[in-house]
Amino acid sequence: EIMPSLVGSEMCKETGSQSIHFDIEDNKIHNVSFVGGCNGNLQGISHLVEGMDVDEAISRLEGIQCGFKKTSCPDQLAQALKEATENNLKNGKLIGKDRYS
């Protein structure tokens, strides 16, 4: 069972972004914010995924590369979303909010 609300943060590897913060409520993404990175592009990504189903966002963003890097800020968001939902499923029902890093 997916927790109705959680907070996630994942350190971005090989990208200009330092961290990603987001909420998941009823399997929908809310309040995505990035620390560091390309401000305009990351604001765009944050607005585009607002209210989107977690699995839909993962399928759209996973595997996107930035230049010659093997990953990107959108790919790191997909990885952070996967980690947050997988950890939630492993741990069973969590109460309140939990932070991932």
Buried (B, 14 or more C-beta within 10 A) or exposed (E): EBBBBBBBBBEBEEBBBEBBBBBBBEBBBBEBEBEBBBEEBBBEBBEBBEEBEBEEBBEBBBEBEBEEEEBBBBBBBBBBBBBBBEBBEEEEEBEEEBEBE
